[in-house]
Amino acid sequence: MKNPFKLFTVPFRMLQARISPEKYARKIGVNAKGFFRIYGDAYSCFGTEPWIITLGNNVHITKNVEFITHDGATLLYRDQIPDLEITKPIIVGDNVYIGVHTVILPGVKIGNNVIIGAGSVVTKDIPDNSVAAGTPARVIKSSQEYLEKAKRESLHLGHLKGKEKDAALRSYYGYES
């Protein structure tokens, strides 16, 4: 075995990434410009070059989001071109929400006030004040249009937490405790 300490360090890092994902992200080199929140495990979220990922302020990263900073397919051609490498930074602006199971590819810039829908594959830049979704992700509406719809559909329970929120949702939908 090349590194016997991996038997201990890998499980420790995985545990740290689960217990305190934001602290783990900073430790591995993610450039965070302000508040950010990771809802889930950060161990495999930031790939092999976390130091070229920049997060703005008020960024929410949900479960199973992956930041891919390099094109691994270049490995197929290294016998012909030994130094072939495509690695690009990823930049995320301020006030960004990234939905579950989203993949963000190398070189992408996500603007400010952006929502990325669940299951999206972000292959190109997303402009400010937009909602993008799909595979590949494309802008489907403005963030203002999203807000107007959210206000119309709101249950007005967002201020509640934990058991209080659960009770309010059960009551609203008629489920018994």
N, C-alpha and C positions, 0 to 999 in steps of 0.2 A: 504494500500500500504506500502510495507516494506521500500522503500526509495523514498520519494517524490521528492528528488533532481534529480532523474533519468529523470524526465520530462524535466529538463533543461540540464543536463549534457550529456545525450545521443545525443540529436540533436546538441549540441555544438561540441562534439567529432566527430560526423559524418561530420559536416561542416569543422572542422579543418582538418580531414583526406582527404577531397576533395580539399581544398584550398592549403594545404602544406603537401602532403603525406609523403615526406621525413622527415620533422620536426615531424610529428605525429608518424612515425615509431620509431624515436629515443626516443620520449617522452614515448612511451609505453614499451620501453626496448629492441628493436631490436639492436643487436650488429653490428654496421656498422664500418668496418675497414677503410673505405675511401669513395670516391664518389659513390653514387648510385642514381638511378632515378626510380621513380614509375610513370608510364604512366596510370593514372586513380586513382580510389578511394582506399585508404589504410585501410579503416575502418574494413573490414572483411578479409583482406589479410593475417594477421599474427596470426589468431586464438587466443586461450586462454593463451598460454605460449610464448609470443613474445620474452621474455628474453633468451630463449634457441635457438634462430635463430641467426646465424652469417652470415653476408654478407661481402664479400671481397671488393676490390676496383674495380670501373668501372662495377657495376652490373646494368643491365637494366631489370626492372620488368614491364611487360605490363599489360594491363587491365584484371581484373578478375583472377589473379593468386592467388592461395590459398596455404599457408604453413600449413600443418596439423601436429601438433607435438604430438598428442596423439591418441590412439585407443579407440574410444568411445564405441565400441561394448563390452568392458569389463563390461559395465553397466548391461548387461543381466545376468551376473554371480555374481554380488555383493551380492545377497542373499545367495549364497553358500560360496563365498570368499570375505568378506567385504572390504579387503584392496587391491583387485586386481586392478592394474594400469599399463598401458604401455604408457609411455611418453618418447620420445627420441628427442635429438636436431637435428636440420637441419643446415648443413654448406654449404655455397655457396662460391666458390673460386673467384679469380680475373678474370675480363674480361668475364663476363657471361651475356648472353641475354636469358631471359625466355619469350617465346611466350604466346599470349593470351590464356586464359582459361586453363592454366596448373595447375595441382595439384601435390604438392610435399609432399610425405608421411613421417611419422616419421623415424628418423635415417638416412636419406639420406645425402650423401656428394656429392656435385657437384664440380668437379675439376675446374682448371683454363682453360681459353680460350675455353669455352663451349657454345654451342647454344642448347637451348631446343625448339623444334618445338611446334607450336600452338596446343592446345588441348591435350597435352601429360599428362600422369599420371606417375610420376617418383616414382617408387617403390624400386629402388636400386641405389647404387652409380653409378655416371657417371664419367668416367676417364677424365683426362686432355686432351685438344686438340681434342675434339670430338663434333659431332653434334648428338643429340639424339632426337627421336620423336616416337610417338605412344602410345598405351594403351595396355600393359605397355610400357613405353619408353625403347627404345633400341638404341644402337649406330648404326647410318646408314652411317656415313662417318666421315672423320677427318675434323677438322676445316680448315686445309690447303686445302683440296679438296673443301670445301664450298667456301673459298676465291677465288680459281682459277675459279670456276663456276661463282661466283658473278662478278669477273672482266670481264669475257667474256660477261655476260648479262647486265652489267651496262649501264644505260642511261647517266651516268656522270652528274647527276643533284643533287647529294647529298649535295653539298655545298650551294645550294639555299634554301631559307626559304619562308614561307608564300605565298603571292600573286605572287612573282617572280617565285617560284617553280610551283605554279598552272599554270601560264601563259606558262612556258616552257613545262610542261606536256601536256597542251591543244594543244600547237603547235606541239609537237612531235607526238601525236596521232591523230591530225587533228580535234579536237573539237573546235567549235567556242565559243568565250567568251560570 
